[in-house]
Amino acid sequence: MSENKQNISSIPNPFLEQLGIISEEMADGRAKISLDLQDAHMNSWQITHGGVLMSMLDVVMAMAGRSLHDDQKGVVTVEMKTTFLQPGGVTGARLEARGHAYHQSATMCFCDGEIWCGDKLVAKANATYKYLRSLRAKAGLQRLGGSD
């Protein structure tokens, strides 16, 4: 993660740090992250790998849902649908992902997200997240190898 950017999320995520994702905003059901594309983010056609795009969408939507709680309780992804609209960018470009939590219940949150490369809309997604009850629930997921 960039040294000059504040990590807005209170939950550390080594995977995002490895990708180079920068937290930009996270408040009131909205979130924004960015990524400066490098060779490691490219697929065999030298455009952004779809897995990078899906990871960004999943993270930004989860952040939007978590921002609705003062304690930024964790979430787990229940389902996610992604539509790729055009190539995601090349080395040197900057991607920006924006997430919005449009509905929540006591245990679930429903979000949408978009990825932009400049003025190009690259991908859109919708997802459902389940709120974790506590950090103890997170510890339980780790003991079980990730299953709930």
N, C-alpha and C positions, 0 to 999 in steps of 0.2 A: 504494500500500500504506500502511496506517496507520503513522504515525510511532511510535506507542507499542508496536507489536508487533514482535518479532524475526522476521526472515526466517529460518525454520528451515532451509529448503532452501539449499544452497550454490550452486545454479545459478540465476542471475537469469532472470526471465521477464517481459519488458515487457508482454505480453498480460494476464497475471494482475494486474499492477499497474494497468493501465488499467481492468480490470473491478472492482478494489477488493477482490480476494480476500486474506484474511488467513490466514497459516500459523499453526496452533494447536499441532499435535503432529506428530512424525515420528520414530518409533523402533520397533524390534523387529517390523517387518512391519505396522505400523499407522500411520495418518496421519489428521489432522483439519484441515479448513479451514473458514472461515466467510465469509459475505458479507452485508453490510447492503444490502438491496435499495433501489435508486433508480429513478427514472423511466426511465433509460437501459436498465435490465434488463428492461423490460416489453415484451410483444408488443401487438398491436392490441386485444386484449381486456383489457389492463391487468393481466395476470398474468405471472409470470416466463417469459421466452422459453425454449423448449426447448433452444436452443443454449447458453444460460447454464448450464442444468442439466447438459447433457452435458459441457461444458467443465469444470465443477466435478468431476464424476464421473471424467473422464479424468485430471485432475490429481491428485486425492486417491488414486486407485488407483496411479498412477505413483509418487507419493511413498512409498506403502506399500511398493512393490517396491524402490525405491531405498534405503529405510531398512535393508534387509537387508545392505547393504555399507557398510563404514566410510568408503569414499571417495565414497559416494553417486553411483556411476557412473550415467550417463544411461540412459534407456530410450526406445524408440520403440514406439508402439502398433501392434500387428499386427491385432487385431480387438477390437471392443467391441459389446456388446448392451445396450441400455437399455430399461427398462420404465418408462413414466410411469404412476403410480398415481392421482394427483390433482393439481389445480393447485398450482403451486410457490410461491405467495405473492404478495403485493402490495407496493407501495412502502411502505417503513418496516419491513417484516418482516425477520427474520434467518434465513438458511439456514445449515445446518451439514451438511457432507459428511464422511463417515467411510469410510476405505478399509482393506482388510485383504488382505495377500498371503498366500494359503493354500497355495501350492506354488511351488517354483522348481526349475529345472534349472541347468546351467552357463550357458546362454544365454537362457533364457526365465523369465518370472514370470507367475503366474496370480493374479488378484485379483478381489475383489468390492467393491462400494461402495454406499452409501445416502446419500440426501439427506433431511434432516429440516427441517421448519419448525415449531418448537415441538414438540408431541407428534404431529404428522402426518408419516407416512412419505410422501414425495413421489415418489421415484424410486429404482430399484435398477438396478445394472449389474454385468456381468461383463466382464473384459477379459484379453487376453493381451499381454504386453510382451516385447520383445527387448532384452536388455542391450546397450548400446554397449560395445565393447571398451576404448575410451579416448577422451580428448578429441580425438585425431587422427581417430577415426571420426566425431565430431561435425563437425569441420572438413570432412571429405570429404562429408558430407551437405549442408553449406552450399554447397560448390562445385558439387554436382550439382543444386542447386535443390530439395533435400529428398528425392530418391529414393535408395534403397539399392542 
